[in-house]
Amino acid sequence: MRFKLERNGVGPSRRFSFRYTGPLHGLIPRAWRNADRSVERSRLAPHDLLAETVAGMLQRPARSALTALGTVLGVGAFVAILGLTATASQQIDSRFNALTATEVAVEDTGGERPDLVPMAFPKDADARIERLNGVDAAGVYWPVQFEGGATVRAAPIAGASGGEQTQVVAASPGALEAAVPHMAAGRTFDRFHESRADQVAVIGSGMAARLGITTLETYPAIFIADQPFTVIGVVDDVDRKADLLLSVVIPRATAERIWGPPSDGARARMLIATRIGAAVQIADEAPYALDAAHPERFKAIPPPDPKTLRTGVTSDLNQLFLLLAAICLVIGAVGIANTTLVAVLERTGEIGLRRALGARGRHITAQFLAESGMLGTLGGLVGTSLGTLTVVGVALAREWTPVIHPGTVAAAPAIGLATGLLAGLYPSWRAARIEPAEALRR
Protein backbone atom coordinates (compact mmCIF):
# COMPACT_ATOMS: atom_id res chain seq x y z
CA MET A 1 0.00 0.00 0.00
CA ARG A 2 1.23 3.46 -0.90
CA PHE A 3 -0.11 6.82 0.21
CA LYS A 4 0.73 10.26 -1.10
CA LEU A 5 1.04 13.18 1.30
CA GLU A 6 -0.52 16.41 -0.05
CA ARG A 7 -0.22 19.85 1.54
CA ASN A 8 -2.96 22.47 1.21
CA GLY A 9 -2.57 26.10 2.30
CA VAL A 10 0.28 27.93 4.04
CA GLY A 11 1.04 29.19 7.54
CA PRO A 12 -0.99 28.23 10.59
CA SER A 13 -3.98 27.18 8.40
CA ARG A 14 -1.90 24.66 6.42
CA ARG A 15 -3.52 21.20 6.34
CA PHE A 16 -2.18 17.80 5.29
CA SER A 17 -4.10 15.10 3.30
CA PHE A 18 -3.26 11.45 2.56
CA ARG A 19 -4.32 9.87 -0.75
CA TYR A 20 -3.94 6.15 -1.68
CA THR A 21 -1.93 5.53 -4.86
CA GLY A 22 -1.40 1.75 -4.72
CA PRO A 23 -2.25 -0.98 -7.27
CA LEU A 24 -5.95 -1.15 -6.26
CA HIS A 25 -6.32 2.57 -6.66
CA GLY A 26 -9.02 2.22 -9.32
CA LEU A 27 -11.10 -0.20 -7.21
CA ILE A 28 -11.35 2.06 -4.22
CA PRO A 29 -14.25 4.49 -4.25
CA ARG A 30 -13.24 8.01 -5.12
CA ALA A 31 -14.89 9.36 -1.99
CA TRP A 32 -12.63 7.22 0.16
CA ARG A 33 -9.53 7.79 -1.94
CA ASN A 34 -9.84 11.54 -1.68
CA ALA A 35 -11.00 11.57 1.93
CA ASP A 36 -9.37 14.36 3.85
CA ARG A 37 -7.32 12.78 6.60
CA SER A 38 -6.13 16.22 7.79
CA VAL A 39 -4.73 17.33 11.15
CA GLU A 40 -4.44 21.02 12.10
CA ARG A 41 -0.97 22.11 13.33
CA SER A 42 -0.77 22.59 17.12
CA ARG A 43 -0.24 26.11 18.38
CA LEU A 44 0.65 27.68 21.75
CA ALA A 45 -0.98 31.06 22.19
CA PRO A 46 0.85 33.74 24.22
CA HIS A 47 -1.81 33.85 26.92
CA ASP A 48 -1.65 30.05 27.27
CA LEU A 49 2.15 30.26 27.54
CA LEU A 50 1.83 32.90 30.28
CA ALA A 51 -0.73 30.83 32.17
CA GLU A 52 1.45 27.70 32.00
CA THR A 53 4.49 29.69 33.13
CA VAL A 54 2.71 31.13 36.17
CA ALA A 55 1.26 27.72 37.05
CA GLY A 56 4.70 26.11 36.81
CA MET A 57 6.19 28.74 39.12
CA LEU A 58 3.35 28.60 41.66
CA GLN A 59 3.46 24.82 41.73
CA ARG A 60 6.53 25.06 44.01
CA PRO A 61 6.62 28.66 45.29
CA ALA A 62 9.38 28.10 47.85
CA ARG A 63 11.69 26.61 45.24
CA SER A 64 10.90 29.44 42.82
CA ALA A 65 11.70 32.03 45.47
CA LEU A 66 15.01 30.37 46.34
CA THR A 67 15.84 30.04 42.65
CA ALA A 68 15.25 33.74 42.07
CA LEU A 69 17.35 34.59 45.13
CA GLY A 70 20.59 34.20 43.19
CA THR A 71 19.43 36.72 40.60
CA VAL A 72 18.19 39.02 43.36
CA LEU A 73 21.64 39.04 44.93
CA GLY A 74 23.41 39.48 41.59
CA VAL A 75 21.24 42.30 40.29
CA GLY A 76 21.06 43.92 43.73
CA ALA A 77 24.84 43.86 43.95
CA PHE A 78 25.04 45.32 40.44
CA VAL A 79 22.76 48.26 41.27
CA ALA A 80 24.26 48.83 44.72
CA ILE A 81 27.82 48.70 43.45
CA LEU A 82 27.25 51.13 40.59
CA GLY A 83 25.23 53.43 42.84
CA LEU A 84 27.76 53.39 45.66
CA THR A 85 30.61 53.91 43.19
CA ALA A 86 28.85 56.92 41.70
CA THR A 87 28.07 58.26 45.16
CA ALA A 88 31.65 57.74 46.36
CA SER A 89 32.95 59.38 43.18
CA GLN A 90 30.86 62.41 43.99
CA GLN A 91 32.47 62.55 47.43
CA ILE A 92 35.90 62.13 45.84
CA ASP A 93 35.09 65.13 43.64
CA SER A 94 34.21 67.20 46.67
CA ARG A 95 37.29 66.12 48.58
CA PHE A 96 39.58 66.86 45.64
CA ASN A 97 38.02 70.29 45.25
CA ALA A 98 38.17 71.05 48.96
CA LEU A 99 41.67 69.77 49.73
CA THR A 100 43.83 68.50 46.89
CA ALA A 101 42.89 71.23 44.45
CA THR A 102 43.50 73.93 47.06
CA GLU A 103 46.92 72.87 48.32
CA VAL A 104 50.27 74.17 47.06
CA ALA A 105 53.66 73.04 48.38
CA VAL A 106 56.83 75.14 48.06
CA GLU A 107 60.23 73.54 48.56
CA ASP A 108 63.38 75.37 49.63
CA THR A 109 66.03 74.25 47.10
CA GLY A 110 68.63 76.85 48.07
CA GLY A 111 69.41 77.66 44.45
CA GLU A 112 72.71 76.69 42.87
CA ARG A 113 74.59 76.66 46.24
CA PRO A 114 72.21 75.27 48.85
CA ASP A 115 75.08 74.85 51.30
CA LEU A 116 75.46 78.64 51.41
CA VAL A 117 71.73 79.25 51.91
CA PRO A 118 70.51 77.00 54.76
CA MET A 119 67.17 78.86 54.93
CA ALA A 120 65.85 80.60 51.82
CA PHE A 121 62.45 81.42 53.32
CA PRO A 122 62.45 84.96 54.79
CA LYS A 123 61.24 85.69 58.30
CA ASP A 124 57.99 87.16 56.99
CA ALA A 125 57.37 84.36 54.45
CA ASP A 126 53.87 83.74 55.82
CA ALA A 127 52.82 87.38 55.44
CA ARG A 128 54.28 87.65 51.93
CA ILE A 129 52.33 84.68 50.61
CA GLU A 130 49.11 85.56 52.45
CA ARG A 131 49.08 88.91 50.67
CA LEU A 132 48.56 87.10 47.34
CA ASN A 133 44.98 87.08 46.13
CA GLY A 134 43.42 83.65 46.63
CA VAL A 135 45.51 82.49 49.63
CA ASP A 136 43.73 81.47 52.82
CA ALA A 137 46.75 80.51 54.93
CA ALA A 138 50.44 79.72 54.47
CA GLY A 139 53.33 78.70 56.69
CA VAL A 140 56.85 77.27 56.77
CA TYR A 141 57.78 74.01 58.49
CA TRP A 142 60.66 71.50 58.69
CA PRO A 143 61.62 68.47 60.78
CA VAL A 144 64.12 69.29 63.51
CA GLN A 145 67.19 67.04 63.37
CA PHE A 146 68.71 65.56 66.56
CA GLU A 147 71.65 63.26 67.00
CA GLY A 148 70.28 59.85 67.85
CA GLY A 149 66.68 61.04 67.40
CA ALA A 150 64.45 63.15 69.57
CA THR A 151 63.12 61.64 72.78
CA VAL A 152 60.05 63.34 74.18
CA ARG A 153 59.40 62.78 77.87
CA ALA A 154 56.81 63.93 80.34
CA ALA A 155 59.43 64.14 83.13
CA PRO A 156 62.73 66.07 83.27
CA ILE A 157 64.73 63.03 84.46
CA ALA A 158 66.74 61.33 81.73
CA GLY A 159 65.75 57.71 81.30
CA ALA A 160 62.42 58.17 83.05
CA SER A 161 59.51 56.09 81.93
CA GLY A 162 57.08 57.54 79.46
CA GLY A 163 59.69 58.62 76.90
CA GLU A 164 58.64 58.61 73.24
CA GLN A 165 60.95 58.57 70.21
CA THR A 166 59.10 60.85 67.86
CA GLN A 167 59.52 63.56 65.24
CA VAL A 168 59.69 67.21 66.18
CA VAL A 169 58.43 69.70 63.59
CA ALA A 170 59.22 73.39 63.63
CA ALA A 171 56.35 75.31 62.06
CA SER A 172 55.16 78.86 61.72
CA PRO A 173 51.63 79.66 62.89
CA GLY A 174 50.46 79.85 59.27
CA ALA A 175 51.51 76.25 58.64
CA LEU A 176 49.25 74.98 61.42
CA GLU A 177 46.43 77.18 60.15
CA ALA A 178 46.85 75.80 56.62
CA ALA A 179 46.73 72.24 57.95
CA VAL A 180 43.26 73.00 59.46
CA PRO A 181 43.68 71.23 62.84
CA HIS A 182 40.73 69.98 64.89
CA MET A 183 41.53 70.60 68.53
CA ALA A 184 40.67 68.08 71.22
CA ALA A 185 41.82 70.53 73.89
CA GLY A 186 43.56 73.88 74.10
CA ARG A 187 44.69 75.91 71.08
CA THR A 188 47.55 76.27 68.61
CA PHE A 189 50.36 78.78 69.03
CA ASP A 190 50.02 82.10 67.21
CA ARG A 191 52.20 84.98 66.00
CA PHE A 192 52.60 86.24 69.56
CA HIS A 193 54.29 82.99 70.60
CA GLU A 194 56.33 83.13 67.38
CA SER A 195 57.54 86.66 67.99
CA ARG A 196 58.67 85.79 71.53
CA ALA A 197 60.10 82.36 70.58
CA ASP A 198 58.10 80.84 73.43
CA GLN A 199 58.78 77.22 74.33
CA VAL A 200 55.25 75.93 73.71
CA ALA A 201 54.15 72.81 71.86
CA VAL A 202 51.12 71.26 70.18
CA ILE A 203 50.86 67.45 70.18
CA GLY A 204 48.48 64.80 68.84
CA SER A 205 45.87 63.15 71.01
CA GLY A 206 47.56 59.74 70.65
CA MET A 207 50.87 61.03 71.96
CA ALA A 208 49.12 62.89 74.76
CA ALA A 209 47.57 59.63 75.90
CA ARG A 210 50.92 57.81 75.77
CA LEU A 211 52.61 60.55 77.78
CA GLY A 212 49.82 60.55 80.36
CA ILE A 213 48.57 64.08 79.56
CA THR A 214 44.84 64.06 80.24
CA THR A 215 44.16 67.75 80.84
CA LEU A 216 45.73 71.11 80.01
CA GLU A 217 44.40 72.87 83.10
CA THR A 218 47.60 72.04 84.99
CA TYR A 219 49.83 73.40 82.18
CA PRO A 220 51.63 70.09 81.55
CA ALA A 221 55.17 70.19 80.21
CA ILE A 222 57.13 67.87 77.96
CA PHE A 223 60.88 67.69 77.51
CA ILE A 224 62.49 67.60 74.07
CA ALA A 225 66.24 66.95 74.22
CA ASP A 226 66.10 68.17 77.85
CA GLN A 227 64.38 71.40 76.79
CA PRO A 228 61.03 72.05 78.54
CA PHE A 229 57.98 72.96 76.47
CA THR A 230 54.51 73.76 77.76
CA VAL A 231 51.73 71.85 76.00
CA ILE A 232 49.08 74.38 75.00
CA GLY A 233 47.07 72.26 72.56
CA VAL A 234 46.09 68.68 71.72
CA VAL A 235 45.12 67.98 68.12
CA ASP A 236 42.53 65.32 67.38
CA ASP A 237 42.63 65.49 63.55
CA VAL A 238 43.89 67.61 60.64
CA ASP A 239 42.59 68.11 57.11
CA ARG A 240 46.11 68.38 55.65
CA LYS A 241 49.53 67.04 56.69
CA ALA A 242 48.29 64.03 58.63
CA ASP A 243 51.85 63.32 59.79
CA LEU A 244 51.51 66.27 62.18
CA LEU A 245 49.32 64.05 64.37
CA LEU A 246 52.39 61.90 65.08
CA SER A 247 54.72 64.82 65.69
CA VAL A 248 55.44 67.45 68.32
CA VAL A 249 54.94 70.86 66.70
CA ILE A 250 56.85 73.83 68.10
CA PRO A 251 57.18 77.45 66.84
CA ARG A 252 59.65 78.09 64.05
CA ALA A 253 61.40 80.91 65.90
CA THR A 254 61.85 78.72 68.98
CA ALA A 255 63.47 75.92 66.96
CA GLU A 256 65.83 78.38 65.26
CA ARG A 257 66.81 79.94 68.61
CA ILE A 258 67.59 76.62 70.29
CA TRP A 259 68.76 74.33 67.47
CA GLY A 260 69.41 76.68 64.57
CA PRO A 261 68.09 76.63 60.97
CA PRO A 262 67.21 73.40 59.17
CA SER A 263 70.02 71.17 57.96
CA ASP A 264 70.73 70.28 54.35
CA GLY A 265 69.13 66.86 54.81
CA ALA A 266 65.80 68.34 55.97
CA ARG A 267 65.27 71.65 54.21
CA ALA A 268 62.24 73.76 54.95
CA ARG A 269 58.98 73.60 53.02
CA MET A 270 55.90 75.77 52.87
CA LEU A 271 52.28 74.70 52.96
CA ILE A 272 49.78 77.02 51.23
CA ALA A 273 46.01 76.68 51.43
CA THR A 274 44.24 78.46 48.58
CA ARG A 275 40.73 79.06 47.40
CA ILE A 276 39.29 76.80 44.70
CA GLY A 277 40.70 77.68 41.30
CA ALA A 278 43.63 79.76 42.58
CA ALA A 279 46.20 77.01 43.23
CA VAL A 280 47.92 77.03 39.84
CA GLN A 281 48.22 80.82 39.83
CA ILE A 282 49.59 80.86 43.40
CA ALA A 283 52.16 78.21 42.46
CA ASP A 284 53.41 80.52 39.67
CA GLU A 285 53.54 83.62 41.88
CA ALA A 286 54.87 82.16 45.16
CA PRO A 287 58.63 82.03 44.28
CA TYR A 288 58.62 85.69 43.20
CA ALA A 289 56.61 86.77 46.24
CA LEU A 290 59.08 85.05 48.58
CA ASP A 291 62.25 86.40 46.93
CA ALA A 292 61.91 88.35 43.71
CA ALA A 293 65.71 88.49 43.30
CA HIS A 294 66.20 84.72 43.68
CA PRO A 295 63.02 82.87 42.68
CA GLU A 296 65.16 79.88 41.62
CA ARG A 297 65.68 79.06 45.30
CA PHE A 298 62.10 77.84 45.53
CA LYS A 299 60.21 75.08 43.76
CA ALA A 300 56.43 75.43 43.82
CA ILE A 301 54.44 72.23 43.34
CA PRO A 302 50.85 72.83 42.13
CA PRO A 303 48.13 70.29 42.95
CA PRO A 304 47.62 67.38 40.55
CA ASP A 305 44.80 67.49 38.05
CA PRO A 306 41.75 66.32 40.06
CA LYS A 307 39.98 65.19 36.90
CA THR A 308 42.76 62.72 36.09
CA LEU A 309 42.90 61.40 39.65
CA ARG A 310 39.12 61.16 39.87
CA THR A 311 38.89 59.29 36.57
CA GLY A 312 41.56 56.82 37.66
CA VAL A 313 40.00 56.16 41.07
CA THR A 314 36.49 55.81 39.63
CA SER A 315 37.69 53.45 36.89
CA ASP A 316 39.46 51.22 39.42
CA LEU A 317 36.39 51.09 41.67
CA ASN A 318 34.08 50.29 38.75
CA GLN A 319 36.28 47.47 37.49
CA LEU A 320 36.63 45.89 40.91
CA PHE A 321 32.99 46.10 41.92
CA LEU A 322 31.57 45.15 38.52
CA LEU A 323 33.67 41.99 38.69
CA LEU A 324 32.05 41.17 42.02
CA ALA A 325 28.59 41.86 40.58
CA ALA A 326 29.34 39.61 37.59
CA ILE A 327 30.34 36.80 39.95
CA CYS A 328 27.03 37.20 41.80
CA LEU A 329 25.12 37.06 38.50
CA VAL A 330 26.94 33.91 37.43
CA ILE A 331 26.03 32.30 40.75
CA GLY A 332 22.41 33.31 40.20
CA ALA A 333 22.43 31.92 36.64
CA VAL A 334 23.83 28.60 37.85
CA GLY A 335 21.10 28.41 40.48
CA ILE A 336 18.34 29.03 37.92
CA ALA A 337 19.83 26.52 35.46
CA ASN A 338 20.13 23.85 38.14
CA THR A 339 16.59 24.34 39.39
CA THR A 340 15.14 24.42 35.87
CA LEU A 341 16.98 21.20 34.99
CA VAL A 342 15.62 19.51 38.11
CA ALA A 343 12.13 20.70 37.16
CA VAL A 344 12.56 19.16 33.70
CA LEU A 345 13.52 15.82 35.23
CA GLU A 346 10.61 15.91 37.68
CA ARG A 347 8.08 16.84 34.98
CA THR A 348 9.19 14.28 32.40
CA GLY A 349 5.79 12.59 32.51
CA GLU A 350 4.01 15.91 32.01
CA ILE A 351 6.28 16.72 29.06
CA GLY A 352 5.56 13.32 27.49
CA LEU A 353 1.81 13.79 27.88
CA ARG A 354 1.96 17.23 26.27
CA ARG A 355 3.97 15.84 23.36
CA ALA A 356 1.51 12.96 22.93
CA LEU A 357 -1.39 15.43 22.80
CA GLY A 358 0.29 17.42 19.99
CA ALA A 359 2.71 19.83 21.66
CA ARG A 360 5.84 20.37 19.62
CA GLY A 361 9.39 20.59 20.80
CA ARG A 362 9.49 24.36 20.42
CA HIS A 363 6.39 24.66 22.61
CA ILE A 364 8.15 22.77 25.40
CA THR A 365 11.25 24.92 24.89
CA ALA A 366 9.19 28.11 25.04
CA GLN A 367 7.45 27.00 28.23
CA PHE A 368 10.64 26.33 30.21
CA LEU A 369 12.41 29.36 28.76
CA ALA A 370 9.46 31.50 29.83
CA GLU A 371 9.62 30.10 33.36
CA SER A 372 13.36 30.74 33.73
CA GLY A 373 13.02 34.18 32.10
CA MET A 374 10.21 35.16 34.46
CA LEU A 375 12.23 34.00 37.46
CA GLY A 376 15.15 36.09 36.24
CA THR A 377 12.94 39.14 35.66
CA LEU A 378 11.33 38.91 39.10
CA GLY A 379 14.75 38.51 40.65
CA GLY A 380 15.95 41.54 38.68
CA LEU A 381 13.06 43.71 39.87
CA VAL A 382 13.48 42.72 43.51
CA GLY A 383 17.27 43.07 43.27
CA THR A 384 16.92 46.53 41.73
CA SER A 385 14.72 47.65 44.60
CA LEU A 386 17.06 46.24 47.24
CA GLY A 387 20.13 47.73 45.53
CA THR A 388 18.52 51.15 45.34
CA LEU A 389 17.50 51.01 49.01
CA THR A 390 21.06 49.99 49.92
CA VAL A 391 22.55 53.00 48.13
CA VAL A 392 20.09 55.39 49.74
CA GLY A 393 20.61 53.87 53.19
CA VAL A 394 24.41 54.05 53.01
CA ALA A 395 24.28 57.61 51.69
CA LEU A 396 21.96 58.72 54.49
CA ALA A 397 24.12 57.02 57.13
CA ARG A 398 27.24 58.76 55.78
CA GLU A 399 25.41 62.05 55.16
CA TRP A 400 26.17 61.84 51.45
CA THR A 401 24.03 62.63 48.44
CA PRO A 402 22.91 59.34 46.81
CA VAL A 403 23.72 59.16 43.10
CA ILE A 404 22.14 56.44 40.91
CA HIS A 405 22.16 56.67 37.14
CA PRO A 406 18.68 56.10 35.62
CA GLY A 407 20.22 53.78 33.04
CA THR A 408 21.40 51.48 35.83
CA VAL A 409 17.90 51.15 37.27
CA ALA A 410 16.41 50.58 33.81
CA ALA A 411 19.01 48.02 32.76
CA ALA A 412 18.97 45.94 35.95
CA PRO A 413 15.64 44.08 35.29
CA ALA A 414 16.75 43.46 31.71
CA ILE A 415 19.96 41.93 33.05
CA GLY A 416 17.86 39.67 35.27
CA LEU A 417 15.76 38.62 32.27
CA ALA A 418 18.86 37.89 30.19
CA THR A 419 20.36 35.90 33.05
CA GLY A 420 17.20 33.80 33.36
CA LEU A 421 16.99 33.15 29.62
CA LEU A 422 20.63 32.12 29.37
CA ALA A 423 20.26 29.88 32.39
CA GLY A 424 17.22 28.17 30.88
CA LEU A 425 18.65 27.43 27.43
CA TYR A 426 20.14 24.01 28.17
CA PRO A 427 17.28 22.69 30.38
CA SER A 428 14.73 23.83 27.76
CA TRP A 429 16.67 22.21 24.94
CA ARG A 430 16.90 18.99 26.92
CA ALA A 431 13.17 19.05 27.66
CA ALA A 432 12.37 19.49 23.96
CA ARG A 433 14.39 16.37 23.09
CA ILE A 434 12.43 14.03 25.37
CA GLU A 435 10.57 11.42 23.36
CA PRO A 436 6.85 11.11 24.28
CA ALA A 437 6.83 7.30 24.44
CA GLU A 438 9.89 7.17 26.67
CA ALA A 439 8.58 9.94 28.89
CA LEU A 440 5.21 8.21 29.40
CA ARG A 441 6.91 4.97 30.45
CA ARG A 442 8.67 6.71 33.39
Buried (B, 14 or more C-beta within 10 A) or exposed (E): EEEEEEEEEEEEEEBBBBBBEEEEEEEEEEEEBEEEEBEEEEEBEEEEBEEBBEEBBEEBEEEBBEBBBBBBBBBBBBBBBBBBBBBBBBBBBEBBBEBBBBBBBBBBBBBEEBEEBBBBBEBEBBEBBBEBEBBBBBBBBBBBBEEEEBBBBBBEEEEEEEBBEBBBBBBBBBBBBBBBBEBBBBEBBBBEBBEEBBBBBBBBBEBBEBBEBEEBEEEBBBBBBEEEBEBBBBBBEBBBBEEBBBBBBBBBBBBBEBBEBBEEEEBBBBBBBBEEEBBBBBBEBBBBBBBEEBBEBBBBEBBEEBEEBBEEBBEEBBEEBBEEBEEBBBBBBEBBBBBBBEBBEEBBEBBBBBBEEEBBBEBBBBBBBBBBBBBBBBBBBBBBBBBBEBBBEBBEEEEBEBBBEEEBBEBBBEBBBBBBBBBBBEBBBBBBEBEBEEBBEE
